[in-house]
Amino acid sequence: MILGLIASLGQAAVAAAALQIVPGATWTAAGTNQHVQAHGGGIIEVDSTYYWIGENKLDGSSFQSVNCYSSKNLVEWTFVGELLSRQSSGDLGPDRIVERPKVIYNDATSKYVLWMHIDSSDYGEAKTGVATSSSVCGAYEYLGSFQPLGYQSRDMGLYKDDDGTGYLLTEDRPNGLRINTLTDDFTNVTETTHLFPEHVEAPALYKQDGVYFLFGSQLTVSLNTIYSDWLISWAANNDNKYVTATSLSGPWTNWTDFAPSGANTFESQTTFVLRVGGSVVYMGDRWDSANLMRSTYIWLPLTIEGTTATLNNETAWVLPLDGTWSAAGDGTSYEAESSDNTLSNGAKIISCSGCSGGKSVGYIGGPDDGTIVVNNVASDASTDTTIRVQYANGNNSQRYANVTVNGQSHVLAFLPSGSGNTPFTSTLHTTLEKGDTNTITFSAYEEGWGPDLDQLVISG
């Protein structure tokens, strides 16, 4: 359960810290110590546990596995297992494409049903695949792939309505975006309930107070110079859109922005919309096509009022399981190069043009166990909290560090921060004691090099 109290938006002070969602940050999973690999995914709640199911992109675009993570609070995630794993051949074999996995539960068959986009490496097949399991995060039996109703299917989503009817949302490239009704067992489709002629992908359907909200991203049209024809695909310079209706068969409104126009939905693409207590959560992917493992997650509070949806950006925010979300606030910064801190075993202050103060602490970790102790960290209460660790990592792969907070040990992952000078953020979910004597130590993990540490930011 999320602990502590957080000030409402606009208040100057925070009474106590809380676990937070930090959009775009490295999100370390227990059980793997890796950045969460659940891209293009969705969430299903079973017996007060949330399961996040998505694509594993550790080794690029080809299919590796469909992963499942669990959480009690939507902030701290644990890797549970692979629902589907790479096979020697077939739809799940090497050099295959498996994207947008989503799971819904069928009450009549007592089965969890997994749908996904299945394709060849050149995206020439445009099919859906289906698998079932008796447990939400167990092994799934793969049933095969097909084009639903004989039409192409690329990006897809799933939706289960209040009456138990299931729907497949599917991007049919030649014709538009389809809402297809599923069979009673959810393993096939019976008919097209509605066809949108617009080119929209990454669909996510949500319903509130009898109004359906369908979210998706525009597609970018570009010239393919190799084949001298036009390509239609997604790019990070697209504004995502939404439409509303009181019936899935329509009539639907016109597509319109739900984030500020030109913000490109904060450089993300829709994947899922989730209701949690009194809050609605927009889940998006910030894709990095050059290094898909480096792709991050943009989760933000979505405001739904009547038939209007609005999305604004937040640096960090608190999502209670009951009640409504709140902003985390700017927080207090602790510079890595501060004279209050203790550096040893080769860790030292280095130049960092994009870092606050133009400096960071490098040479953390390594075979000599370069170490920095951040001293005199203050907290208004003894509480669970999220610390935003701002860092630089010039590698193309993740770095890691052991992080010890008042004797409590964590392993933290740090995604590549790219060639620019702007530090990335990694989230550390931990416990602070009341007072200003907390210590946070960064040291080697398995003798590897950690990141260059810029600063820690603590709200509360």
LOGU-307943 format. One record per residue (C-alpha): residue in three letters; x, y, z. Coordinates in steps of 0.02 Angstrom, whole numbers, plus 50000, padded with zeros to 5 digits. Example, Ala and Ser with C-alpha at 12.3 -4.5 7.8 and 13.67 -1.06 7.14 Angstrom:
+-----+-------+-------+-------+
!  aa !    c1 !    c2 !    c3 !
+-----+-------+-------+-------+
! ALA ! 50615 ! 49775 ! 50390 !
! SER ! 50684 ! 49947 ! 50357 !
+-----+-------+-------+-------+
END
This chain:
+-----+-------+-------+-------+
!  aa !    c1 !    c2 !    c3 !
+-----+-------+-------+-------+
! MET ! 50000 ! 50000 ! 50000 !
! ILE ! 50063 ! 50174 ! 49960 !
! LEU ! 50114 ! 50258 ! 50122 !
! GLY ! 50126 ! 50437 ! 50179 !
! LEU ! 50037 ! 50598 ! 50139 !
! ILE ! 50074 ! 50710 ! 49992 !
! ALA ! 50029 ! 50892 ! 49972 !
! SER ! 49899 ! 50935 ! 49842 !
! LEU ! 49949 ! 51028 ! 49685 !
! GLY ! 49994 ! 51206 ! 49724 !
! GLN ! 50036 ! 51183 ! 49908 !
! ALA ! 50209 ! 51239 ! 49959 !
! ALA ! 50254 ! 51102 ! 50083 !
! VAL ! 50243 ! 50914 ! 50089 !
! ALA ! 50202 ! 50831 ! 50255 !
! ALA ! 50274 ! 50662 ! 50209 !
! ALA ! 50344 ! 50575 ! 50056 !
! ALA ! 50262 ! 50436 ! 49956 !
! LEU ! 50301 ! 50311 ! 49820 !
! GLN ! 50292 ! 50396 ! 49652 !
! ILE ! 50277 ! 50363 ! 49466 !
! VAL ! 50413 ! 50454 ! 49368 !
! PRO ! 50371 ! 50461 ! 49182 !
! GLY ! 50517 ! 50419 ! 49068 !
! ALA ! 50631 ! 50353 ! 49206 !
! THR ! 50725 ! 50189 ! 49216 !
! TRP ! 50605 ! 50071 ! 49308 !
! THR ! 50703 ! 49930 ! 49393 !
! ALA ! 50610 ! 49767 ! 49421 !
! ALA ! 50642 ! 49651 ! 49567 !
! GLY ! 50687 ! 49476 ! 49509 !
! THR ! 50791 ! 49535 ! 49361 !
! ASN ! 50871 ! 49699 ! 49418 !
! GLN ! 50836 ! 49756 ! 49238 !
! HIS ! 50732 ! 49900 ! 49172 !
! VAL ! 50554 ! 49833 ! 49155 !
! GLN ! 50532 ! 49748 ! 48987 !
! ALA ! 50344 ! 49760 ! 48958 !
! HIS ! 50334 ! 49874 ! 48807 !
! GLY ! 50171 ! 49894 ! 48710 !
! GLY ! 50086 ! 49814 ! 48859 !
! GLY ! 49934 ! 49821 ! 48968 !
! ILE ! 49879 ! 49788 ! 49146 !
! ILE ! 49752 ! 49669 ! 49220 !
! GLU ! 49704 ! 49664 ! 49404 !
! VAL ! 49672 ! 49495 ! 49488 !
! ASP ! 49635 ! 49478 ! 49675 !
! SER ! 49707 ! 49650 ! 49718 !
! THR ! 49868 ! 49615 ! 49623 !
! TYR ! 49911 ! 49707 ! 49463 !
! TYR ! 49995 ! 49614 ! 49320 !
! TRP ! 50090 ! 49711 ! 49187 !
! ILE ! 50108 ! 49609 ! 49026 !
! GLY ! 50212 ! 49670 ! 48879 !
! GLU ! 50354 ! 49646 ! 48755 !
! ASN ! 50533 ! 49603 ! 48800 !
! LYS ! 50649 ! 49714 ! 48696 !
! LEU ! 50815 ! 49679 ! 48782 !
! ASP ! 50892 ! 49614 ! 48621 !
! GLY ! 50804 ! 49718 ! 48489 !
! SER ! 50644 ! 49704 ! 48388 !
! SER ! 50635 ! 49516 ! 48357 !
! PHE ! 50526 ! 49414 ! 48473 !
! GLN ! 50608 ! 49361 ! 48636 !
! SER ! 50464 ! 49339 ! 48758 !
! VAL ! 50301 ! 49407 ! 48822 !
! ASN ! 50341 ! 49457 ! 49001 !
! CYS ! 50233 ! 49468 ! 49156 !
! TYR ! 50268 ! 49577 ! 49309 !
! SER ! 50166 ! 49593 ! 49469 !
! SER ! 50136 ! 49734 ! 49592 !
! LYS ! 50025 ! 49776 ! 49739 !
! ASN ! 50044 ! 49964 ! 49719 !
! LEU ! 50081 ! 49996 ! 49532 !
! VAL ! 50251 ! 50069 ! 49578 !
! GLU ! 50360 ! 49924 ! 49639 !
! TRP ! 50362 ! 49785 ! 49508 !
! THR ! 50427 ! 49606 ! 49518 !
! PHE ! 50465 ! 49496 ! 49368 !
! VAL ! 50357 ! 49339 ! 49379 !
! GLY ! 50394 ! 49250 ! 49216 !
! GLU ! 50372 ! 49233 ! 49028 !
! LEU ! 50197 ! 49198 ! 48964 !
! LEU ! 50267 ! 49149 ! 48794 !
! SER ! 50450 ! 49118 ! 48752 !
! ARG ! 50549 ! 49108 ! 48591 !
! GLN ! 50534 ! 48942 ! 48501 !
! SER ! 50647 ! 48862 ! 48371 !
! SER ! 50524 ! 48897 ! 48229 !
! GLY ! 50348 ! 48955 ! 48190 !
! ASP ! 50259 ! 49114 ! 48242 !
! LEU ! 50363 ! 49123 ! 48401 !
! GLY ! 50528 ! 49079 ! 48318 !
! PRO ! 50684 ! 49182 ! 48284 !
! ASP ! 50666 ! 49342 ! 48181 !
! ARG ! 50479 ! 49350 ! 48213 !
! ILE ! 50378 ! 49500 ! 48270 !
! VAL ! 50264 ! 49486 ! 48422 !
! GLU ! 50192 ! 49652 ! 48482 !
! ARG ! 50055 ! 49733 ! 48588 !
! PRO ! 50012 ! 49585 ! 48701 !
! LYS ! 49853 ! 49609 ! 48801 !
! VAL ! 49759 ! 49490 ! 48918 !
! ILE ! 49575 ! 49482 ! 48967 !
! TYR ! 49483 ! 49353 ! 49073 !
! ASN ! 49341 ! 49246 ! 49005 !
! ASP ! 49215 ! 49208 ! 49141 !
! ALA ! 49129 ! 49068 ! 49044 !
! THR ! 49288 ! 48967 ! 49011 !
! SER ! 49387 ! 49023 ! 49165 !
! LYS ! 49531 ! 49060 ! 49048 !
! TYR ! 49645 ! 49208 ! 49028 !
! VAL ! 49655 ! 49250 ! 48843 !
! LEU ! 49809 ! 49334 ! 48768 !
! TRP ! 49801 ! 49422 ! 48600 !
! MET ! 49951 ! 49495 ! 48510 !
! HIS ! 50011 ! 49559 ! 48341 !
! ILE ! 50104 ! 49421 ! 48246 !
! ASP ! 50210 ! 49463 ! 48096 !
! SER ! 50363 ! 49426 ! 47991 !
! SER ! 50518 ! 49534 ! 48007 !
! ASP ! 50462 ! 49637 ! 47855 !
! TYR ! 50286 ! 49658 ! 47926 !
! GLY ! 50213 ! 49570 ! 47776 !
! GLU ! 50092 ! 49452 ! 47866 !
! ALA ! 49991 ! 49572 ! 47977 !
! LYS ! 49906 ! 49440 ! 48085 !
! THR ! 49843 ! 49417 ! 48262 !
! GLY ! 49896 ! 49276 ! 48378 !
! VAL ! 49797 ! 49200 ! 48521 !
! ALA ! 49850 ! 49102 ! 48676 !
! THR ! 49759 ! 49047 ! 48834 !
! SER ! 49804 ! 49000 ! 49012 !
! SER ! 49716 ! 48951 ! 49173 !
! SER ! 49822 ! 49076 ! 49271 !
! VAL ! 49855 ! 49258 ! 49230 !
! CYS ! 50044 ! 49250 ! 49244 !
! GLY ! 50075 ! 49067 ! 49203 !
! ALA ! 50126 ! 48978 ! 49044 !
! TYR ! 50007 ! 49008 ! 48897 !
! GLU ! 49958 ! 48884 ! 48763 !
! TYR ! 49983 ! 48963 ! 48593 !
! LEU ! 49833 ! 48927 ! 48480 !
! GLY ! 49897 ! 49002 ! 48317 !
! SER ! 49881 ! 49158 ! 48209 !
! PHE ! 49764 ! 49225 ! 48076 !
! GLN ! 49699 ! 49385 ! 47998 !
! PRO ! 49536 ! 49424 ! 48088 !
! LEU ! 49389 ! 49415 ! 47966 !
! GLY ! 49519 ! 49405 ! 47828 !
! TYR ! 49584 ! 49582 ! 47857 !
! GLN ! 49758 ! 49643 ! 47901 !
! SER ! 49794 ! 49670 ! 48085 !
! ARG ! 49943 ! 49765 ! 48153 !
! ASP ! 49935 ! 49863 ! 48316 !
! MET ! 49794 ! 49793 ! 48422 !
! GLY ! 49709 ! 49809 ! 48590 !
! LEU ! 49579 ! 49717 ! 48692 !
! TYR ! 49427 ! 49776 ! 48786 !
! LYS ! 49300 ! 49687 ! 48898 !
! ASP ! 49136 ! 49781 ! 48919 !
! ASP ! 49024 ! 49788 ! 49072 !
! ASP ! 48913 ! 49650 ! 49004 !
! GLY ! 49062 ! 49532 ! 48981 !
! THR ! 49073 ! 49551 ! 48791 !
! GLY ! 49251 ! 49556 ! 48725 !
! TYR ! 49316 ! 49665 ! 48584 !
! LEU ! 49473 ! 49665 ! 48478 !
! LEU ! 49539 ! 49834 ! 48422 !
! THR ! 49641 ! 49811 ! 48266 !
! GLU ! 49732 ! 49923 ! 48142 !
! ASP ! 49688 ! 49863 ! 47967 !
! ARG ! 49814 ! 49961 ! 47863 !
! PRO ! 49718 ! 49968 ! 47698 !
! ASN ! 49549 ! 50008 ! 47776 !
! GLY ! 49567 ! 50091 ! 47946 !
! LEU ! 49544 ! 50050 ! 48130 !
! ARG ! 49420 ! 49912 ! 48173 !
! ILE ! 49323 ! 49868 ! 48329 !
! ASN ! 49285 ! 49682 ! 48311 !
! THR ! 49172 ! 49581 ! 48425 !
! LEU ! 49251 ! 49426 ! 48500 !
! THR ! 49174 ! 49253 ! 48506 !
! ASP ! 49102 ! 49194 ! 48672 !
! ASP ! 49268 ! 49110 ! 48718 !
! PHE ! 49369 ! 49265 ! 48665 !
! THR ! 49481 ! 49164 ! 48546 !
! ASN ! 49411 ! 49228 ! 48380 !
! VAL ! 49305 ! 49368 ! 48308 !
! THR ! 49127 ! 49366 ! 48243 !
! GLU ! 49100 ! 49535 ! 48159 !
! THR ! 49160 ! 49713 ! 48140 !
! THR ! 49063 ! 49824 ! 48260 !
! HIS ! 49136 ! 49984 ! 48189 !
! LEU ! 49266 ! 50036 ! 48060 !
! PHE ! 49357 ! 50202 ! 48071 !
! PRO ! 49425 ! 50253 ! 47900 !
! GLU ! 49566 ! 50355 ! 47978 !
! HIS ! 49741 ! 50284 ! 47995 !
! VAL ! 49758 ! 50265 ! 48183 !
! GLU ! 49860 ! 50135 ! 48278 !
! ALA ! 49903 ! 50090 ! 48458 !
! PRO ! 49718 ! 50086 ! 48508 !
! ALA ! 49660 ! 50087 ! 48689 !
! LEU ! 49477 ! 50086 ! 48741 !
! TYR ! 49408 ! 50152 ! 48906 !
! LYS ! 49231 ! 50179 ! 48971 !
! GLN ! 49169 ! 50299 ! 49105 !
! ASP ! 48990 ! 50344 ! 49151 !
! GLY ! 48922 ! 50263 ! 48994 !
! VAL ! 49042 ! 50353 ! 48876 !
! TYR ! 49171 ! 50256 ! 48774 !
! PHE ! 49340 ! 50340 ! 48748 !
! LEU ! 49450 ! 50270 ! 48611 !
! PHE ! 49631 ! 50329 ! 48610 !
! GLY ! 49762 ! 50302 ! 48477 !
! SER ! 49906 ! 50379 ! 48383 !
! GLN ! 49913 ! 50454 ! 48210 !
! LEU ! 50024 ! 50374 ! 48081 !
! THR ! 50161 ! 50465 ! 47988 !
! VAL ! 50162 ! 50453 ! 47799 !
! SER ! 50336 ! 50453 ! 47720 !
! LEU ! 50412 ! 50407 ! 47552 !
! ASN ! 50500 ! 50239 ! 47542 !
! THR ! 50643 ! 50278 ! 47423 !
! ILE ! 50690 ! 50095 ! 47404 !
! TYR ! 50521 ! 50037 ! 47338 !
! SER ! 50460 ! 50208 ! 47275 !
! ASP ! 50297 ! 50198 ! 47372 !
! TRP ! 50226 ! 50273 ! 47531 !
! LEU ! 50258 ! 50207 ! 47704 !
! ILE ! 50134 ! 50234 ! 47846 !
! SER ! 50205 ! 50215 ! 48021 !
! TRP ! 50216 ! 50296 ! 48192 !
! ALA ! 50344 ! 50428 ! 48236 !
! ALA ! 50379 ! 50523 ! 48396 !
! ASN ! 50319 ! 50686 ! 48318 !
! ASN ! 50136 ! 50632 ! 48320 !
! ASP ! 49998 ! 50696 ! 48432 !
! ASN ! 49892 ! 50552 ! 48496 !
! LYS ! 49704 ! 50573 ! 48473 !
! TYR ! 49539 ! 50515 ! 48547 !
! VAL ! 49355 ! 50497 ! 48501 !
! THR ! 49200 ! 50465 ! 48606 !
! ALA ! 49032 ! 50379 ! 48585 !
! THR ! 48892 ! 50307 ! 48691 !
! SER ! 48888 ! 50149 ! 48583 !
! LEU ! 49035 ! 50052 ! 48511 !
! SER ! 48945 ! 50050 ! 48344 !
! GLY ! 48940 ! 50240 ! 48345 !
! PRO ! 48911 ! 50375 ! 48301 !
! TRP ! 49085 ! 50430 ! 48357 !
! THR ! 49150 ! 50607 ! 48373 !
! ASN ! 49295 ! 50673 ! 48269 !
! TRP ! 49472 ! 50630 ! 48321 !
! THR ! 49547 ! 50766 ! 48431 !
! ASP ! 49701 ! 50794 ! 48539 !
! PHE ! 49695 ! 50750 ! 48724 !
! ALA ! 49870 ! 50817 ! 48764 !
! PRO ! 49923 ! 50995 ! 48718 !
! SER ! 49935 ! 51012 ! 48530 !
! GLY ! 50114 ! 50998 ! 48471 !
! ALA ! 50173 ! 50913 ! 48631 !
! ASN ! 50172 ! 50746 ! 48538 !
! THR ! 50086 ! 50669 ! 48689 !
! PHE ! 50247 ! 50704 ! 48783 !
! GLU ! 50343 ! 50597 ! 48658 !
! SER ! 50242 ! 50441 ! 48688 !
! GLN ! 50123 ! 50323 ! 48601 !
! THR ! 49965 ! 50257 ! 48681 !
! THR ! 49964 ! 50077 ! 48741 !
! PHE ! 49833 ! 50063 ! 48881 !
! VAL ! 49714 ! 50162 ! 48992 !
! LEU ! 49684 ! 50102 ! 49170 !
! ARG ! 49562 ! 50152 ! 49307 !
! VAL ! 49637 ! 50150 ! 49483 !
! GLY ! 49525 ! 50209 ! 49625 !
! GLY ! 49476 ! 50387 ! 49583 !
! SER ! 49611 ! 50409 ! 49452 !
! VAL ! 49629 ! 50365 ! 49269 !
! VAL ! 49804 ! 50321 ! 49207 !
! TYR ! 49867 ! 50350 ! 49031 !
! MET ! 50001 ! 50221 ! 48988 !
! GLY ! 50115 ! 50262 ! 48842 !
! ASP ! 50279 ! 50202 ! 48768 !
! ARG ! 50422 ! 50320 ! 48729 !
! TRP ! 50502 ! 50215 ! 48594 !
! ASP ! 50687 ! 50224 ! 48552 !
! SER ! 50696 ! 50140 ! 48382 !
! ALA ! 50886 ! 50140 ! 48383 !
! ASN ! 50893 ! 50045 ! 48548 !
! LEU ! 50723 ! 49972 ! 48593 !
! MET ! 50783 ! 49910 ! 48763 !
! ARG ! 50807 ! 50094 ! 48806 !
! SER ! 50623 ! 50134 ! 48776 !
! THR ! 50536 ! 50201 ! 48931 !
! TYR ! 50359 ! 50218 ! 48996 !
! ILE ! 50257 ! 50377 ! 49005 !
! TRP ! 50121 ! 50351 ! 49135 !
! LEU ! 50020 ! 50507 ! 49173 !
! PRO ! 49855 ! 50551 ! 49258 !
! LEU ! 49716 ! 50569 ! 49130 !
! THR ! 49572 ! 50686 ! 49173 !
! ILE ! 49402 ! 50626 ! 49111 !
! GLU ! 49256 ! 50748 ! 49127 !
! GLY ! 49096 ! 50706 ! 49034 !
! THR ! 49153 ! 50676 ! 48855 !
! THR ! 49320 ! 50767 ! 48873 !
! ALA ! 49491 ! 50689 ! 48904 !
! THR ! 49641 ! 50795 ! 48955 !
! LEU ! 49822 ! 50745 ! 48983 !
! ASN ! 49955 ! 50856 ! 49062 !
! ASN ! 50135 ! 50820 ! 49101 !
! GLU ! 50203 ! 50782 ! 49275 !
! THR ! 50384 ! 50759 ! 49328 !
! ALA ! 50329 ! 50638 ! 49465 !
! TRP ! 50161 ! 50597 ! 49541 !
! VAL ! 50077 ! 50490 ! 49673 !
! LEU ! 49945 ! 50361 ! 49628 !
! PRO ! 49846 ! 50299 ! 49779 !
! LEU ! 49744 ! 50140 ! 49757 !
! ASP ! 49599 ! 50236 ! 49835 !
! GLY ! 49567 ! 50421 ! 49810 !
! THR ! 49642 ! 50527 ! 49673 !
! TRP ! 49817 ! 50564 ! 49613 !
! SER ! 49926 ! 50709 ! 49669 !
! ALA ! 50084 ! 50792 ! 49607 !
! ALA ! 50244 ! 50746 ! 49697 !
! GLY ! 50314 ! 50922 ! 49700 !
! ASP ! 50485 ! 50986 ! 49653 !
! GLY ! 50574 ! 50909 ! 49802 !
! THR ! 50744 ! 50937 ! 49880 !
! SER ! 50903 ! 50909 ! 49780 !
! TYR ! 51063 ! 50830 ! 49845 !
! GLU ! 51211 ! 50862 ! 49731 !
! ALA ! 51330 ! 50717 ! 49709 !
! GLU ! 51482 ! 50833 ! 49711 !
! SER ! 51432 ! 50914 ! 49877 !
! SER ! 51570 ! 50925 ! 50007 !
! ASP ! 51449 ! 50842 ! 50130 !
! ASN ! 51469 ! 50678 ! 50037 !
! THR ! 51605 ! 50546 ! 50056 !
! LEU ! 51698 ! 50479 ! 49903 !
! SER ! 51814 ! 50329 ! 49910 !
! ASN ! 51901 ! 50192 ! 49809 !
! GLY ! 51924 ! 50298 ! 49654 !
! ALA ! 51755 ! 50384 ! 49642 !
! LYS ! 51786 ! 50566 ! 49600 !
! ILE ! 51707 ! 50728 ! 49543 !
! ILE ! 51708 ! 50751 ! 49354 !
! SER ! 51646 ! 50880 ! 49229 !
! CYS ! 51469 ! 50856 ! 49162 !
! SER ! 51406 ! 51000 ! 49055 !
! GLY ! 51223 ! 50946 ! 49063 !
! CYS ! 51222 ! 50909 ! 49249 !
! SER ! 51163 ! 51031 ! 49380 !
! GLY ! 51314 ! 51133 ! 49432 !
! GLY ! 51411 ! 51066 ! 49282 !
! LYS ! 51482 ! 50922 ! 49386 !
! SER ! 51445 ! 50742 ! 49432 !
! VAL ! 51530 ! 50600 ! 49524 !
! GLY ! 51605 ! 50468 ! 49410 !
! TYR ! 51704 ! 50307 ! 49426 !
! ILE ! 51571 ! 50231 ! 49539 !
! GLY ! 51586 ! 50042 ! 49549 !
! GLY ! 51713 ! 49948 ! 49446 !
! PRO ! 51839 ! 49821 ! 49512 !
! ASP ! 51899 ! 49942 ! 49647 !
! ASP ! 51719 ! 49972 ! 49707 !
! GLY ! 51716 ! 50161 ! 49686 !
! THR ! 51593 ! 50223 ! 49815 !
! ILE ! 51497 ! 50381 ! 49856 !
! VAL ! 51401 ! 50407 ! 50018 !
! VAL ! 51270 ! 50544 ! 50009 !
! ASN ! 51257 ! 50607 ! 50188 !
! ASN ! 51131 ! 50709 ! 50287 !
! VAL ! 50978 ! 50664 ! 50183 !
! ALA ! 50823 ! 50733 ! 50268 !
! SER ! 50646 ! 50667 ! 50281 !
! ASP ! 50497 ! 50741 ! 50372 !
! ALA ! 50437 ! 50568 ! 50422 !
! SER ! 50485 ! 50386 ! 50429 !
! THR ! 50407 ! 50334 ! 50265 !
! ASP ! 50420 ! 50241 ! 50102 !
! THR ! 50469 ! 50359 ! 49963 !
! THR ! 50536 ! 50371 ! 49786 !
! ILE ! 50705 ! 50452 ! 49757 !
! ARG ! 50739 ! 50519 ! 49583 !
! VAL ! 50919 ! 50475 ! 49542 !
! GLN ! 50983 ! 50586 ! 49403 !
! TYR ! 51133 ! 50515 ! 49311 !
! ALA ! 51231 ! 50496 ! 49149 !
! ASN ! 51271 ! 50331 ! 49064 !
! GLY ! 51367 ! 50345 ! 48901 !
! ASN ! 51359 ! 50159 ! 48861 !
! ASN ! 51236 ! 50075 ! 48742 !
! SER ! 51186 ! 49953 ! 48878 !
! GLN ! 51121 ! 49967 ! 49055 !
! ARG ! 51236 ! 50002 ! 49201 !
! TYR ! 51199 ! 49948 ! 49379 !
! ALA ! 51243 ! 49997 ! 49556 !
! ASN ! 51216 ! 49933 ! 49731 !
! VAL ! 51121 ! 50068 ! 49824 !
! THR ! 51112 ! 50054 ! 50013 !
! VAL ! 50991 ! 50164 ! 50110 !
! ASN ! 51017 ! 50160 ! 50298 !
! GLY ! 51081 ! 49982 ! 50282 !
! GLN ! 50942 ! 49925 ! 50165 !
! SER ! 51017 ! 49860 ! 50001 !
! HIS ! 50945 ! 49886 ! 49826 !
! VAL ! 51007 ! 49851 ! 49651 !
! LEU ! 50967 ! 49992 ! 49531 !
! ALA ! 50975 ! 49990 ! 49341 !
! PHE ! 51024 ! 50142 ! 49236 !
! LEU ! 50974 ! 50148 ! 49052 !
! PRO ! 51091 ! 50228 ! 48925 !
! SER ! 51068 ! 50417 ! 48935 !
! GLY ! 51119 ! 50442 ! 48753 !
! SER ! 51242 ! 50559 ! 48672 !
! GLY ! 51161 ! 50718 ! 48736 !
! ASN ! 51208 ! 50810 ! 48894 !
! THR ! 51040 ! 50795 ! 48982 !
! PRO ! 51046 ! 50670 ! 49126 !
! PHE ! 50921 ! 50528 ! 49136 !
! THR ! 50825 ! 50478 ! 49292 !
! SER ! 50817 ! 50310 ! 49380 !
! THR ! 50689 ! 50279 ! 49517 !
! LEU ! 50738 ! 50213 ! 49688 !
! HIS ! 50592 ! 50155 ! 49796 !
! THR ! 50652 ! 50145 ! 49975 !
! THR ! 50622 ! 50192 ! 50157 !
! LEU ! 50689 ! 50349 ! 50241 !
! GLU ! 50693 ! 50382 ! 50428 !
! LYS ! 50629 ! 50543 ! 50504 !
! GLY ! 50767 ! 50671 ! 50525 !
! ASP ! 50921 ! 50726 ! 50428 !
! THR ! 51039 ! 50580 ! 50463 !
! ASN ! 50990 ! 50466 ! 50319 !
! THR ! 51135 ! 50401 ! 50213 !
! ILE ! 51127 ! 50335 ! 50035 !
! THR ! 51277 ! 50239 ! 49968 !
! PHE ! 51313 ! 50198 ! 49785 !
! SER ! 51441 ! 50060 ! 49753 !
! ALA ! 51486 ! 49921 ! 49632 !
! TYR ! 51366 ! 49787 ! 49575 !
! GLU ! 51460 ! 49630 ! 49524 !
! GLU ! 51617 ! 49737 ! 49494 !
! GLY ! 51533 ! 49830 ! 49350 !
! TRP ! 51536 ! 50018 ! 49326 !
! GLY ! 51390 ! 50117 ! 49389 !
! PRO ! 51327 ! 50281 ! 49316 !
! ASP ! 51399 ! 50455 ! 49336 !
! LEU ! 51292 ! 50525 ! 49476 !
! ASP ! 51223 ! 50701 ! 49456 !
! GLN ! 51101 ! 50724 ! 49599 !
! LEU ! 50962 ! 50647 ! 49703 !
! VAL ! 50790 ! 50727 ! 49711 !
! ILE ! 50675 ! 50687 ! 49857 !
! SER ! 50497 ! 50754 ! 49872 !
! GLY ! 50450 ! 50776 ! 50054 !
+-----+-------+-------+-------+
END
